[in-house]
Amino acid sequence: MEIDFNNIEDLYVRVLPSLRLKQRLLMKQGHSIGISNIWDYLTKEKWSKAKDLTLYDIVNDIMTLDAIEVINYYKEV
């Protein structure tokens, strides 16, 4: 079963539940990182050169994301 997205907004809506869950998990670990920060890091840094990502890959990247990766990204920007 192949799932296609017409644009980045469609993809965002599709993975928003995963982003919300990840944000809650990070908050429980004591990190105050917003959903938009997670999304921006992934789209601009982690996936910027990726090709043929599946929905599984995207959700896996969200759920395995380490807060330090996002924090370090924003320190460099």
Sequence and secondary structure as in RCSB ss.txt:
>XXXX:A:sequence
MEIDFNNIEDLYVRVLPSLRLKQRLLMKQGHSIGISNIWDYLTKEKWSKAKDLTLYDIVNDIMTLDAIEVINYYK
EV
>XXXX:A:secstr
     SSHHHHHHHHHHHHHHHHHHHHHTT    HHHHHHHIIIIISTT  S  HHHHHHHHHH  HHHHHHHHH
H 
